[in-house]
Amino acid sequence: MRTAEWTKVVYIEIVGDKREYVRISNTREAALCLLEKWPAKDSRSYKHAVVGCSRALKGYISDDMARLFLVEAAKAAKFPYVVNQRANNFEQFEMEIGEVARQLIAAEQVFLQSRN
């Protein structure tokens, strides 16, 4: 099995019994997140993401396709997520984390407003 680093990193806020923030940068991490952390495992998009990760790890489809399946599963589950270009240095990584935090806070505010 192979696993290549993605050209883009996915940050997801998984909302279930507890809230968890995950950073996913390759197909293996995506598969582990889906299998170990995803709260609802019965949706079609979740199943497509699991199969997509499995196929990518076996080399049948690209790792970028696996990333797209993961993002679709997050959309379907209504989990806030952000997709960013991979940071090449620590300073850029810090800026990336700050931007992701701002976007997740904004998404959470929209979510909370929609519940009222």
N, C-alpha and C positions, 0 to 999 in steps of 0.2 A: 504494500500500500504506500502511496505517495501522499505528500501534503506540501503544497507550495504556499508561500505567503501571498495573501491577496494584495492587489494594487491599491485597494481601498479597505479601510477598517470600518467595521460596523459596531456601533454602540447601541445596546438595547436596554431598556428598562423593563424587566420582566415583572409583571404584576400578578401575584397569586396570593397564597396565604401570607407571604411576606414579599416585600419589594426588593429587587436585586438589580444592580447595574452590572452589565457584562461588556467586556471589550473583546471582540472576536476578529482575529486577523488571518485565519486560515480555515480550511475545510474541516480539519480534525477538531478544532475548537468549536466550530459550528455544530458538528455532529454531537459532541459531548454536551454542549449547551442544550440542544434539542432533547437528547435522551435523559439528561440528569436534572435539568432545571426548568424545563417547559412545563407549566401547570396543566394545560389542556391539551391532551394528545389525541383528540378524536376528530379534529377538523381535516378537511381535504388538503388545505395548504400546509399543515403540519406534516402530514404523511408525505406529500410531495417533497418537502424540504428534507426529510429523513432519507427518502429514496435518492434524492438528488445528491446529498452529501455522500451516501454510500457509493453511488455511481462515479462521482468525482474522485473519491479515494481509490477506486479501482481503475481510474484512468479512462472511463467511458465517456465522460463529459468534462468540460473545463471547470476549473475551480471558480471562475467567475460566474458560471451558471449556478453552482452551489450557493454562492453568495446571493445571487438574485432570488433563489428559492427561499433562503433564510429571510430575506427582507420581505418577501411576499407573506411568509408565515407570520412575521411580526406585524405587518399591516392588518392581516386578517384577524389576529388576536387583539388588535387595537393597542399594541404596546408602543410607547414612544421609542423612536429609533433615530439614529443619525448615521449617515455614511460619509466618511471623510477620506481624502487622499492620505496615504501612509506618510507619517512624519519621518524625515531623514535625519533629524538631529533633536537633541533634548529640548532646546528652546522652542523649536517648532512643535514638538510634542506637547509641551506645557500650554502653548497657545491653542492647540487642538483640543486639549482637555477642557480648557476654559470655555471655548466655543461650544463644545458638546454640552457642558454643564448649563450654559445659558439656554441652549435649545431645549434641553430636557426640562428645565424649570419653566420655560414658556409653554411647552407642551402639557406639563402638569397643570399649569394654571388654566389652560383652555379646557382640559379634561374636568377639572374641579368645577369650573363655571358651567359646563354642560350638564353636570349632575344636579345643579340647583334649579 
